[in-house]
């Protein structure tokens, strides 16, 4: 978030990156000469000029002092680990126990260096996207990057809005905040109820003592610009490792966890964790979050299902919508193809039910089929409702964080309409 006093050089140069230095206004020309030293404007391409301007802004903006301090500590830790790795590499190991200790320590250092390198790669991608963003031609009165002002809404309202529009989960919102607006995500802010403009939230600014497994807790106090939420169209969708394990469990003969790890090692299944970047899906460090807590790209999951598992893409997906379409949007509104389907006997009022009611009805039906010994219960319910198996999974995911009272209600048997409601002795 840029401070009030600080005027970004990149924003001042919008529309001027591709002109000669002599064409710059006098004040801007002097500022460029001071900021670009020892480089010269004429020797750089428009892309290089834009990159230098972004780097100067990130180095000079007072609002980014916390982020700069984080990366300073990051670099110091990398240097420290490199020194430790050299020491352990040269250390003699006279016994089997000493050799085992040495190898274990070297593995730990390598894993931590790999995790830190992943953070650097993610930040480098964010900076590259920012430095290569398109700008308007010189003389244009339309700014290339209009800053969206408030009003700001807190996290619960933002999540409710995104869920209604995009079928988004809380974990997906965390992934979009981690990516930021330059990589197709969202911006999050802090203290928007007191400060104007509010400071920018960043996972990179979390303290070193923050729990590496908790990426949802820091979002509870975040705020979001309402205009940005209303125009947001996600470039990437995400699924949790927990949901992915359940999604692929029904595949015959598949060791689900081992299969996920194999696809990650093949670089065909990208992982993401907003706090630490890497997880145990690609790193053997037991202190990192487990596969259950990992976020995976839905586009990768669907590609693997089609190429490796022989699962055809979901039929009936609307143009512009991901194949793993959103619950609460296209499938739950009146007038959609799903709402027009004939309701099965176990859910005669299906078209009239809301998303949460459908999830509970599916949960109840799933338990009934499992008690009957039906293994392909997901396919059975999808066929009854004329929807995809992905849609069934999405509905059931709504109950994974349900409160205990809701969970108990899902387990309670329903009283049929032709009974008196009295218990038989």
C-alpha positions as CSV (number, residue, x, y, z in Angstrom):
1,X,0.0,0.0,0.0
2,X,1.5,3.4,-1.0
3,X,1.7,6.1,1.6
4,X,0.1,9.5,1.3
5,X,3.3,11.4,1.0
6,X,5.0,9.0,-1.3
7,X,4.4,9.5,-5.1
8,X,5.3,6.3,-7.0
9,X,7.7,6.8,-9.9
10,X,6.0,4.1,-11.9
11,X,2.6,5.9,-11.7
12,X,4.2,9.2,-12.7
13,X,5.8,7.6,-15.7
14,X,2.6,6.0,-17.0
15,X,2.5,6.6,-20.7
16,X,6.1,7.9,-20.9
17,X,8.1,4.6,-20.8
18,X,8.4,4.4,-24.6
19,X,9.5,8.1,-25.3
20,X,12.9,9.7,-25.5
21,X,14.3,11.4,-22.4
22,X,14.0,14.8,-24.1
23,X,10.2,14.3,-24.4
24,X,9.7,14.0,-20.6
25,X,8.4,17.0,-18.7
26,X,11.3,18.9,-17.0
27,X,10.3,17.9,-13.4
28,X,9.9,14.2,-14.4
29,X,13.1,14.2,-16.3
30,X,15.1,15.4,-13.3
31,X,13.4,12.8,-11.1
32,X,14.2,10.1,-13.5
33,X,17.9,11.2,-13.7
34,X,18.1,11.0,-9.9
35,X,16.2,7.7,-9.5
36,X,17.9,5.8,-12.3
37,X,21.5,6.5,-11.3
38,X,23.9,5.1,-12.4
39,X,21.7,3.9,-15.3
40,X,20.7,6.1,-18.1
41,X,17.2,6.4,-19.6
42,X,18.3,6.3,-23.2
43,X,20.2,3.0,-22.8
44,X,17.2,1.1,-21.4
45,X,14.3,-0.5,-23.2
46,X,10.7,0.5,-22.2
47,X,10.4,-2.8,-20.3
48,X,13.7,-2.2,-18.4
49,X,12.6,1.4,-17.6
50,X,9.4,0.1,-16.1
51,X,11.3,-2.6,-14.1
52,X,13.7,0.0,-12.7
53,X,10.8,2.3,-11.7
54,X,9.1,-0.5,-9.9
55,X,12.2,-1.5,-8.0
56,X,12.8,2.1,-6.9
57,X,9.2,2.4,-5.7
58,X,9.6,-0.8,-3.6
59,X,12.8,0.5,-2.2
60,X,11.6,4.0,-1.3
61,X,8.0,3.6,-0.2
62,X,7.8,4.0,3.6
63,X,4.7,1.8,3.7
64,X,6.7,-1.2,2.6
65,X,9.3,-0.9,5.4
66,X,7.9,-4.1,7.1
67,X,8.2,-6.1,3.9
68,X,11.8,-4.8,3.3
69,X,12.7,-5.8,6.9
70,X,11.2,-9.3,6.3
71,X,13.3,-9.8,3.2
72,X,16.4,-8.5,5.0
73,X,15.9,-11.2,7.6
74,X,15.2,-13.7,4.9
75,X,18.5,-13.0,3.2
76,X,20.4,-13.2,6.5
77,X,18.8,-16.6,7.2
78,X,19.8,-17.9,3.7
79,X,23.4,-16.8,4.3
80,X,23.4,-18.4,7.7
81,X,22.1,-21.7,6.3
82,X,24.6,-21.7,3.4
83,X,27.4,-21.4,6.0
84,X,25.9,-24.2,8.1
85,X,25.6,-26.4,5.1
86,X,29.3,-25.8,4.3
87,X,30.3,-26.6,7.9
88,X,28.3,-29.8,8.0
89,X,29.6,-30.9,4.6
90,X,33.2,-30.6,5.8
91,X,32.5,-32.1,9.2
92,X,34.1,-35.5,9.7
93,X,31.9,-38.5,10.6
94,X,33.9,-41.2,12.3
95,X,30.9,-43.4,13.3
96,X,27.7,-44.6,11.8
97,X,25.7,-42.4,14.3
98,X,27.8,-39.3,13.4
99,X,27.2,-40.0,9.7
100,X,23.5,-40.4,10.3
101,X,23.4,-37.1,12.3
102,X,25.3,-35.3,9.6
103,X,23.1,-36.5,6.8
104,X,19.9,-35.7,8.7
105,X,21.2,-32.2,9.4
106,X,22.1,-31.6,5.8
107,X,18.6,-32.7,4.7
108,X,17.0,-30.3,7.2
109,X,19.2,-27.4,5.9
110,X,18.4,-28.3,2.2
111,X,14.7,-28.5,2.9
112,X,14.7,-25.1,4.6
113,X,16.7,-23.6,1.8
114,X,14.2,-25.0,-0.7
115,X,11.3,-23.5,1.2
116,X,13.0,-20.1,1.3
117,X,13.8,-20.3,-2.4
118,X,10.1,-21.0,-3.1
119,X,9.2,-17.8,-1.3
120,X,11.7,-15.9,-3.4
121,X,10.3,-17.4,-6.6
122,X,6.8,-16.4,-5.6
123,X,7.9,-12.8,-4.8
124,X,9.9,-12.6,-8.0
125,X,6.9,-13.6,-10.1
126,X,4.8,-11.0,-8.3
127,X,7.4,-8.3,-9.1
128,X,7.8,-9.5,-12.7
129,X,4.0,-9.2,-13.3
130,X,4.0,-5.8,-11.7
131,X,6.9,-4.5,-13.8
132,X,5.5,-5.8,-17.1
133,X,2.0,-4.5,-16.6
134,X,0.6,-2.7,-19.7
135,X,0.4,1.1,-19.6
136,X,-1.5,3.5,-21.7
137,X,0.2,5.4,-24.6
138,X,1.7,8.8,-23.9
139,X,-0.8,11.6,-23.9
140,X,-3.7,9.4,-22.8
141,X,-5.9,10.8,-20.0
142,X,-6.9,7.3,-18.8
143,X,-4.6,6.0,-16.1
144,X,-3.2,2.5,-16.6
145,X,-3.8,1.5,-13.0
146,X,-6.8,3.1,-11.4
147,X,-6.6,2.7,-7.6
148,X,-9.9,1.3,-6.4
149,X,-11.1,3.2,-3.3
150,X,-13.6,2.1,-0.7
151,X,-16.0,1.4,0.7
152,X,-14.2,-1.5,2.4
153,X,-16.0,-4.6,3.8
154,X,-14.6,-7.1,6.4
155,X,-13.6,-10.6,5.7
156,X,-16.9,-12.3,6.5
157,X,-18.8,-10.1,4.1
158,X,-16.2,-10.4,1.4
159,X,-16.3,-14.2,1.6
160,X,-20.1,-14.2,1.5
161,X,-20.0,-12.0,-1.6
162,X,-17.4,-14.1,-3.4
163,X,-19.2,-17.3,-2.4
164,X,-22.4,-16.0,-3.9
165,X,-20.8,-14.8,-7.1
166,X,-18.0,-17.3,-7.6
167,X,-18.7,-20.2,-5.3
168,X,-15.5,-19.3,-3.5
169,X,-14.3,-21.0,-0.3
170,X,-12.3,-19.4,2.5
171,X,-9.2,-21.2,1.4
172,X,-9.5,-19.9,-2.2
173,X,-9.8,-16.4,-0.8
174,X,-6.5,-16.9,1.1
175,X,-4.8,-18.1,-2.1
176,X,-6.1,-15.1,-4.1
177,X,-4.8,-12.8,-1.3
178,X,-1.4,-14.5,-1.4
179,X,-1.2,-14.1,-5.2
180,X,-2.2,-10.5,-5.1
181,X,-3.9,-8.5,-7.8
182,X,-0.9,-8.7,-10.2
183,X,-1.2,-12.5,-10.5
184,X,-4.9,-12.6,-10.8
185,X,-5.8,-12.4,-7.1
186,X,-7.1,-9.9,-4.7
187,X,-5.8,-7.2,-2.4
188,X,-6.5,-7.3,1.4
189,X,-6.1,-4.4,3.8
190,X,-5.9,-3.9,7.5
191,X,-7.7,-1.4,9.9
192,X,-9.9,-0.1,7.1
193,X,-12.4,0.9,9.8
194,X,-9.9,3.4,11.3
195,X,-7.4,4.4,8.6
196,X,-7.8,6.1,5.2
197,X,-6.2,4.8,3.2
198,X,-5.7,1.5,5.0
199,X,-2.3,-0.3,4.9
200,X,-1.9,-3.4,2.7
201,X,-2.0,-6.9,4.2
202,X,0.8,-9.3,3.2
203,X,1.5,-12.8,4.2
204,X,5.2,-12.0,3.8
205,X,5.0,-9.5,6.7
206,X,3.9,-12.1,9.2
207,X,6.3,-12.6,12.1
208,X,8.8,-15.5,12.2
209,X,7.0,-16.9,15.2
210,X,3.7,-17.2,13.3
211,X,2.3,-20.8,13.1
212,X,3.3,-22.1,9.7
213,X,0.1,-24.2,9.5
214,X,-2.3,-21.3,10.0
215,X,-3.0,-19.3,6.9
216,X,-6.7,-18.5,7.7
217,X,-6.2,-16.8,11.1
218,X,-4.4,-13.7,9.7
219,X,-7.3,-13.1,7.3
220,X,-9.9,-12.7,10.1
221,X,-9.0,-9.0,10.5
222,X,-8.6,-8.1,6.9
223,X,-10.8,-5.8,4.8
224,X,-11.5,-5.7,1.0
225,X,-12.4,-2.9,-1.4
226,X,-16.0,-3.5,-2.5
227,X,-15.5,-2.3,-6.1
228,X,-12.6,-4.7,-6.5
229,X,-14.7,-7.6,-5.2
230,X,-17.6,-6.8,-7.5
231,X,-15.4,-6.8,-10.6
232,X,-13.2,-9.7,-9.6
233,X,-13.0,-12.7,-11.9
234,X,-10.5,-15.3,-10.7
235,X,-7.8,-16.5,-13.1
236,X,-7.2,-19.6,-11.0
237,X,-9.3,-21.8,-8.8
238,X,-8.0,-23.9,-5.9
239,X,-9.0,-27.0,-4.0
240,X,-7.7,-28.1,-0.6
241,X,-5.6,-31.3,-0.2
242,X,-8.3,-32.6,2.1
243,X,-11.0,-32.2,-0.6
244,X,-8.6,-33.6,-3.3
245,X,-7.9,-36.7,-1.2
246,X,-11.7,-37.4,-0.8
247,X,-12.3,-36.5,-4.5
248,X,-9.8,-39.2,-5.7
249,X,-10.6,-41.8,-3.1
250,X,-13.2,-43.5,-5.2
251,X,-10.8,-44.3,-8.0
252,X,-10.2,-48.1,-8.0
253,X,-6.8,-49.3,-7.0
254,X,-5.5,-45.8,-6.4
255,X,-3.3,-44.9,-3.4
256,X,-4.5,-41.4,-3.3
257,X,-1.9,-39.7,-1.2
258,X,1.0,-41.4,-3.0
259,X,-0.6,-40.5,-6.4
260,X,-0.8,-36.8,-5.3
261,X,2.8,-36.8,-4.3
262,X,3.8,-38.4,-7.6
263,X,2.0,-35.7,-9.6
264,X,3.7,-33.0,-7.5
265,X,7.1,-34.5,-8.2
266,X,6.3,-34.6,-11.9
267,X,5.6,-30.8,-11.7
268,X,2.1,-31.5,-13.0
269,X,0.3,-30.6,-9.8
270,X,1.2,-27.2,-8.4
271,X,1.0,-26.7,-4.7
272,X,0.5,-23.5,-2.8
273,X,0.5,-22.5,0.9
274,X,0.2,-18.8,1.7
275,X,2.4,-18.8,4.8
276,X,5.4,-21.1,3.9
277,X,5.0,-21.6,0.1
278,X,6.0,-25.3,0.2
279,X,4.4,-28.2,2.1
280,X,5.1,-31.9,2.7
281,X,3.7,-32.5,-0.8
282,X,7.1,-31.6,-2.2
283,X,9.4,-31.4,0.8
284,X,10.3,-34.0,3.4
285,X,10.4,-31.5,6.3
286,X,8.0,-32.8,8.9
287,X,7.6,-29.3,10.3
288,X,5.9,-28.1,7.1
289,X,2.1,-28.3,6.6
290,X,0.8,-31.7,5.5
291,X,-0.9,-32.5,2.2
292,X,-4.3,-32.0,3.8
293,X,-3.4,-28.3,4.3
294,X,-2.0,-27.7,0.9
295,X,-3.9,-25.8,-1.9
296,X,-3.8,-27.2,-5.4
297,X,-4.7,-25.6,-8.7
298,X,-8.0,-26.9,-10.0
299,X,-6.8,-26.6,-13.6
300,X,-4.0,-29.1,-12.8
301,X,-6.4,-31.4,-11.0
302,X,-8.8,-31.5,-14.0
303,X,-5.9,-32.0,-16.5
304,X,-4.6,-35.0,-14.4
305,X,-8.1,-36.5,-14.2
306,X,-8.6,-36.3,-18.0
307,X,-5.1,-37.5,-18.9
308,X,-4.3,-40.0,-16.2
309,X,-7.7,-41.1,-14.8
310,X,-9.7,-41.0,-18.0
311,X,-12.3,-38.7,-16.5
312,X,-14.1,-36.5,-19.1
313,X,-14.4,-32.8,-18.4
314,X,-17.7,-31.9,-16.7
315,X,-20.5,-31.6,-19.2
316,X,-22.7,-28.5,-19.2
317,X,-20.1,-26.0,-18.0
318,X,-20.9,-22.5,-19.0
319,X,-18.6,-20.5,-21.2
320,X,-16.0,-18.7,-19.0
321,X,-16.7,-20.9,-16.0
322,X,-14.2,-23.5,-14.7
323,X,-15.1,-27.1,-15.2
324,X,-15.3,-27.5,-11.5
325,X,-18.1,-25.0,-11.4
326,X,-19.1,-23.0,-8.4
327,X,-21.8,-24.0,-6.0
328,X,-24.1,-21.1,-5.1
329,X,-23.9,-19.6,-8.6
330,X,-24.7,-21.4,-11.8
331,X,-26.1,-24.6,-10.2
332,X,-28.2,-23.1,-7.5
333,X,-30.1,-20.3,-9.2
334,X,-33.5,-20.7,-10.6
335,X,-33.8,-21.2,-14.3
336,X,-30.5,-23.0,-14.6
337,X,-30.3,-26.5,-16.3
338,X,-29.7,-28.2,-13.0
339,X,-32.7,-26.6,-11.4
340,X,-34.9,-27.9,-14.2
341,X,-33.8,-31.5,-13.7
342,X,-36.4,-34.0,-12.4
343,X,-35.9,-34.5,-8.6
344,X,-35.0,-38.1,-7.4
345,X,-37.3,-39.9,-4.9
346,X,-34.8,-39.3,-2.1
347,X,-34.9,-35.5,-2.7
348,X,-38.3,-34.6,-4.2
349,X,-37.9,-30.9,-3.3
350,X,-34.4,-30.6,-4.7
351,X,-35.1,-27.6,-7.1
352,X,-36.4,-25.6,-4.2
353,X,-33.5,-26.3,-1.8
354,X,-30.7,-23.8,-1.1
355,X,-27.1,-24.8,-1.4
356,X,-26.6,-25.7,2.3
357,X,-29.9,-27.7,2.3
358,X,-28.7,-29.6,-0.7
359,X,-25.4,-30.3,0.9
360,X,-27.1,-31.8,4.0
361,X,-29.5,-33.8,1.8
362,X,-26.5,-35.2,-0.2
363,X,-24.7,-36.0,3.1
364,X,-27.7,-38.0,4.3
365,X,-28.0,-39.9,1.0
366,X,-24.3,-40.6,1.1
367,X,-24.6,-42.2,4.5
368,X,-27.6,-44.3,3.4
369,X,-25.7,-45.6,0.3
370,X,-22.6,-46.4,2.4
371,X,-24.7,-48.4,4.9
372,X,-26.0,-50.3,1.9
373,X,-22.5,-51.1,0.9
374,X,-22.5,-48.9,-2.3
375,X,-18.9,-47.9,-3.1
376,X,-19.6,-45.6,-6.0
377,X,-22.0,-43.5,-4.1
378,X,-20.8,-40.3,-5.7
379,X,-21.6,-41.5,-9.2
380,X,-24.9,-42.9,-8.0
381,X,-26.0,-39.5,-6.6
382,X,-24.7,-37.6,-9.6
383,X,-26.7,-39.9,-12.0
384,X,-29.8,-39.4,-9.9
385,X,-29.5,-35.6,-10.1
386,X,-28.1,-35.4,-13.6
387,X,-25.1,-33.4,-12.4
388,X,-21.4,-34.1,-12.5
389,X,-19.5,-35.9,-9.7
390,X,-17.5,-32.7,-9.2
391,X,-20.7,-30.9,-8.3
392,X,-21.6,-33.5,-5.7
393,X,-18.1,-33.1,-4.1
394,X,-18.5,-29.4,-4.1
395,X,-21.8,-29.6,-2.2
396,X,-20.3,-32.0,0.4
397,X,-17.4,-29.7,0.9
398,X,-19.7,-27.1,2.3
399,X,-20.2,-29.4,5.4
400,X,-16.5,-30.0,6.1
401,X,-16.3,-27.0,8.5
402,X,-19.9,-27.3,9.8
403,X,-20.6,-26.6,13.4
404,X,-21.3,-29.6,15.7
405,X,-25.0,-28.8,15.8
406,X,-25.3,-28.9,12.0
407,X,-23.2,-32.1,11.9
408,X,-25.5,-33.8,14.5
409,X,-28.6,-32.7,12.5
410,X,-27.1,-34.4,9.4
411,X,-26.9,-37.6,11.3
412,X,-30.4,-37.6,12.7
413,X,-33.0,-39.8,10.9
414,X,-35.9,-38.0,9.3
415,X,-39.4,-38.7,10.3
416,X,-41.5,-39.8,7.3
417,X,-44.7,-37.9,6.6
418,X,-47.0,-40.9,7.4
419,X,-45.8,-41.5,10.9
420,X,-47.2,-40.0,14.1
421,X,-43.7,-39.1,15.4
422,X,-44.1,-41.3,18.5
423,X,-41.4,-43.7,19.4
424,X,-42.4,-47.4,19.3
425,X,-42.0,-49.3,22.5
